[in-house]
Amino acid sequence: MGLWKQLSRLWKRSGKQSDTELESMDDSEQERQIEESELAHHLSQIVDSTYEMEDLKREYELVTSYFSDIQKIEQMEPMQQRRLEDDAGKILMLEKNRKEYQHAPKRISSERYQLFMRLEEEVPNAIHRLEELEDMRSKIKRDLEYLEGEKGAIKYEEEELQNRQTTLRNIAVVIGVLTVLTVIACLFLNLQYELELAGAGAGIAIVAVIVEFFLFLGYNRANYDRKVCYQKHNRAIQLQNKVKIKWLNNTNNLDFLYTKYEINSRKELEYEWEQYRLTVEEEERYQKNIGDLRVYQEEVVANLKQAGVWDAEIWLQQILALVDKREMVEVKHSLNVRRQKLRERMKQNEEARQNSLVCVKGILTEHPELKEQAREVLTSYHIAV
């Protein structure tokens, strides 16, 4: 902005006049205004070229210093060179490990990580407690299945005993009826036809009584066994009720832990806990990696400064060149290309500056009254012509 304020003085008069006033001017006056405008343009070009040349020279000196640094690195003592390469190699390895960690998929979500970090001291005991509860749950389940099976077996046995009692009762009734009919028939034949069948009837009656006695014993035995089955059935129900209470308590404890750790089983908690521990270990290695990386970077910078390298820190951005000679050749080539382009730009800039100087001198030769204004502009920017 300062430049344009200085240059604005050269065409201040022409800027205030209207188009109608320009028409009233003579040719010499209009030519002078054109010369003033052209002078202002060339002065601006000289100032811009001068400052740009200074920037280009500084950049050129910077590139030259990089070449000098490369030469100092290549001329280091063999032992110092090996130490530098070793440190650079370790930096490359640490940076590779760091990138692998940064791009590795997460083992566990951030929410789960925060949960385990908050309950870190409780998780091992929780895993042990879950193992006990889940083992107990399996035992309780087996007990319930066993008791249910035992109830079914008792019920089946009770039905068999009931069927046996029915059968024995029916047999006893049939035998009793047949015995009575037989005795009556013997008495009838004995009275009607005077046949001696009393002994036979008595024998049949005695046999029938004996059979009935054993049937009675069998019936009573079946009745006793039914009572025993009923007691066993009641005992099985009582045991089942107790086991169901254990099942309910066990389920409540498991549900509490499942809800607390947001899991469905002990194995899930064990897996996620293992992933959490691995994540913590990886983070610890990552932090150690950062510390080691900083140490080796400091050693590389100190080694380079000891060798007289001007900008030692810049080599941390191209550490591979300190290890791989081919990469160093690429760095040299890049610097050469950059320096060549700087030379071309400096040449073009200088040519443009010289052309503007020639034009300015020509204008000032024709209009000496503008010399003071031109000198004032250039002097304000510390430019000597």
Secondary structure by P-SEA (a helix, b strand, c coil): caaaaaacccccccccccaaaaaaccaaaaaaaaaaaaaaaaaaaaaaaaaaaaaaaaaaaaaaaaaaaaaaaaaccaaaaaaaaaaaaaaaaaaaaaaaaaaccccccaaaaaaaaaaccaaaaaaaaaaaaaaaaaaaaaaaaaaaaaaaaaaaaaaaaaaaaaaaaaaaaaaaaaaaaaaaaaaaaaaaccccaaaaaaaaaaaaaaaaaaaaaaaaaaaaaaaaaaaaaaaaaaaaaaaaaaaaaaaaaaaaaaaaaccccaaaaaaaaaaaaaaaaaaaaaaaaaaaaaaaaaaaaaaaaaacccccccccccccccccaaaaaaaaaaaaaaaaaaaaaaaaaaaaaaaaaaaaaaaaaacccaaaaaaaaaaaacccc
